[in-house]
Every structure is written in structure tokens, then in C-alpha cells.
Amino acid sequence: MRKPADGTGTAPSGPRARRAPGVHAGAWWVWALALGTAATRTTNPLLLGLLLAVSGYVVVTCRPDTPSARSYSAFLRLALAVLVLRLGFAVLLGSPVPGTHVLLTLPEVPLPHWAQGIRLGGRVTAEALVFALYDALKLAALLICVGAANALAAPARLLKSLPGALYEMGVAVVVALTFAPHLVADARRLRAARRLRGRPDRGVRGLLHVGLPVLEGALERSVALAAAMDARGYGRTAEVAPAVRRTTAALTLGGLLGVCAGTYGLLTAEGGTYGLPVLAAGLAAALAGLWLGGRRTPRTRYRPDTWGPRSWLVAGSGVAVAALLSLAAARDPQALHPGVVPLVAPALPLWPAAAVLLGLVPAVAAPAHPPVRTPLREPS
């Protein structure tokens, strides 16, 4: 921009945005999956509710303004549907949990002898409903944690950080994961357009009129994406010697088998002695195979995500929550898995609850902020 004739310096009228250093996408997924792992270690509804509150607060505080971020509400509705379905199955199909507090008695449908152990209808007890609620809350918390990861870091960002050996598979997975947020955004846009025109957007009729344009748009977007990827050379690999290719396959497959065997050994009492060495050897072999396989897919990265101190804080807080709740589940299983027979109110264990609050670290370390604006040229 030219300098004014009077010699006064003014800010240029055409600023451009400079992307502020953010949190690595992998750190957000590690944080969210670690919270989901912590949710699988307990059935205490108070701890699960605290986990949901922590993840929801971090999503509201840190999520960017992207289509994938707006899909968080869809995961909330999916979790609510899981709760309703699980309770409905407990009412209709019964539960193996014995109970004495009968809430209602449904007409029982007689079943043939080969369906023993299954019943339709009969007594519905409070103990069975509470057990089903605890079990459904755990699954709902896991789904919401996955939704939080999808809202905080779009899966497409993970494609930049995948090893070269997993590049083609990563493209397929990322395209599949980004399909749902675009469907949600298209459905909202079409429903809003129908409301503005005074047409119904709910019920079966509204679903039929909205579903077809949504599927048509998804098909067109898929074709355009495939053409763009082919034009940019996706899936084209360099020439690799057969010996290197065979070594890569052997290291990767052997490493994965070692990881499976080591994990199984750690989960069983008999394999506790060999589990950790086999797991470490399998991880080393798998990483070596991925590194060697990445040499045959050279590629450049446009604005790669960097793993900085804030990424370490975000990922470390989630891992700490998962580790501390796993330790609490081993030391005090009664507090993290309250019983339903007899039916008593669950208690909130103090130090596991304090451990869950460590998941709030990202709200302080990586809050959402608008892009920093810098001028094209410094004013003189």
C-alpha cells in the first residue's frame, strides 16, 4: 500500500491473517481418548457426570468455528439415544440383576424352550434400571469424548502428522470421519431453508425432502474430492526395492503381533513376566516398520502442526486422568463401581474426582482465540 502524501503513517486497509500457534491435533485426540479410557474404568454416575462436564466445558472454551466443531451436538444426541435404548432394553428384555423393588409388571410373552434365558416383559425392578443406567452412562461418556475430539480437532488435521506408511489408509479414514460433520451442516442448512419457505422440516415428510438433497450433495462432494486428490497426485509412491518392501512388511506385522501378545500378557496373571518386554519389542519393531515404509511415500506438508508446550499440557492432562482413574479402580473398586444390590445412593470419591478435574487444563492452556491480524507492511 502506498504512503499518503502528507507523510502520516496509516495501517494498510488489506490485512491478512497470521495463524497463531495452536495445539497439535494429535494432542486433542490423545486428551479426549484418554478421558474416554477413564470413563471405561468406572460406572459411578457422579464421576461419569463429572467427566462429561469437564469435556463439555473444554469443548465450549476451546473449539474453533468449523463444521466439525458444530457436530458436537450430534454426538450429544447420539449419547442420549444410547441411554434411552439401553433403558428400553432393560424394561422390555429384563436384566440378570436380581431386585426386590418392583416398579411395574409388564405382560410376559411366553418363548419356546430354545430361547431360555431371554424373556419379554415381566417384572421391572429399580435395581435393573439403575444397573442399565450405569452401564449406558459409561458408553455415552465414551461417545461424547469421541465427539469432543472431533469438535476440537478436525480429523483432517491428523492427516498431516501420520507416518508416510499409513498415508493412503489415513486419507480413507479422514475422508470417512469428515463425512458426518458435512452431513450435519448440510441438513441444518436445508432445514433452515425449508423453514424460511414455510415448508415442514420435521417428521417423516420433512426427512424425505431433506434427506435426498443431503445425499446428493454428499455424492457430488465425494466425486469432487476424488478428482482433486487425483489431480494432486495422492496415492502415487516412489520406487522401492523388493527387499525393503519385504522388510517393512515383516517389521510392521511382527511388531503388531508383538503388541497384541504383550497386551494380552499384561492383562493376564500368567503373562505378567513377559508382557512388558514383548510389548516394548513389538512397539519398537512396528515403529521401525512405519519409518522404513514412510520412505516410499515422500510428500510435503503445508503448514504442519507443531507439538509445543501447550500440546504437551493438553495430552498430559488427559493421560494423567486416565492413569489416576485406572489406579483408583485397582485400589478401591467399590468406590468406582457402586453396587445396585442393595440399592444405595452412590458416593463421590474425593481424590478420583480431583483427578478428573485435571482434564480442565486445556481450558486454561489452550483457549480458543481469534486469528492474529498482521499488516502486509509495517507502517512508516
ABEGO torsion letter per residue (X at the ends): XBBBAAGBBBBBABBBBBBBBBBBAAAAAAAAAAAAAAAAABABAAAAAAAAAAAAAAAAAABBBBAAAAAAAAAAAAAAAAAAAAAAAAAAAEBABBBABBABBBBBBBBBAAABGBBBEEBBBAAAAAAAAAAAAAAAAAAAAAAAAAAABBAAAAAAABBAAAAAAAAAAAAAAAAAAAAAAAAAAAAAAAAAAGBBABEAAAAAAAAAAAAAAAAAAAAAAAAAAAAAGBGBBBBBBAAAAAAAAAAAAAAAAAAAAAAAAAABAAAAAAAAAAAAAAAAAAAAAAAAAAAABBBBBBGBBBBBAAAAAAAAAAAAAAAAAAAAAAABAAAABBBAOBBBBBBBBAAAAAAAAAAAAAAAABBBBBBBBBBABBBX
